[in-house]
């Protein structure tokens, strides 16, 4: 099955900016993340989205993809990837491989991602909490060397500690030397004869790690928290990666949120709308009194200043917007129906409000051709 175009996978145009690509990836990653979406096939979609983002977010890889597509450099007549070991190897053959990374150099560990579900009000006010994540940690028995205590890894005799093997090949350009990762030592340049019994020679062990997380007040759905140095341990003494906690806010039955502002609908009776009233409005900060003026119509919105969410970066406080919904009475008694008929007759079968009245007058004139 052929691969889909990476731009199509992320749903962006080919001239999309890095920010647009990042935004599209975050949206799709939240949608298809296996911890969030349990539907069949989600894992494959998540991997497809991740692969597309990894290529398009890297300027060099994106330029190569734009030029060659999925086919890679071989589409320009350089031969298959098996022949030359990829685009980077071509430069190694002609320019001496100066760009190769030292396999024994310190390298930063991989980043980790954790999805945390929060209640609506927990996201508004923030919280302190602990999470437990499975992660690799340096083996205490061998201090990360992978070798049995009392022994040391030896230099790989196949690559002499370089982590690379020189393979001579005949090519259309002549006889060249192609550098490949040494498969005997897996590019580490070291061989472990007596492996550590705890980690089996890996130098790392999987453990459940408890990590304390501070959730800032005002954090919103889809935002993430970076916890420095709590990712996978580094290689060859390199620094650990970071942990990214992605926030998923559960919906509320009454409130909706847009940025720092909170929205809700408040139902009132026909009588309250017509005569006016003072009603209690729930907010995340507690109940407040709201004066409903006489003649309030459905759809009228009132603003409760400062009753929204705090800005996660400390830039003030949002508001709460209350949209009024007038409830039409149902299951009326005979007496109530009689009173409404009397009210209707006194109103002349037309709305009593002057603005509404003028609107109906305009409709009448339109039908009469005035």
Buried (B, 14 or more C-beta within 10 A) or exposed (E): EEEEEBBEBBBBEEEBEEEBBBBBBBBBBBEBBEEBBEEEEBBEBBEBBBEBBEBBBEEEBBEBBEEBEEEBBBEEEBBEBEEBBEBEBBEBBEEEBEEBEEBBEEBBBBBBBBBBEBEBBBBBBBBEBEBEBEBBBBBEBBEBBBBBEEBEBEEBEBBEBBBBBEEEBEBEEEEBEBBBBBEBBEBBBBBBEBBBEBBEBBBBBEEEBEBEBEBBBBBBBBBBBEBEEBBBBBBBEEBBBBBBBBBBBEEBEEBEBEEBBBBBBBEBBEEBBBEEBEBEBBBBBEEBEBEBEEBBEBEBEBEBEEBBBBBBEEEEBBBBBBEBEBEEEEEEEEEEEEEEEEEEEEEEEEBEEEEEBEEEEEEEEEEEEE
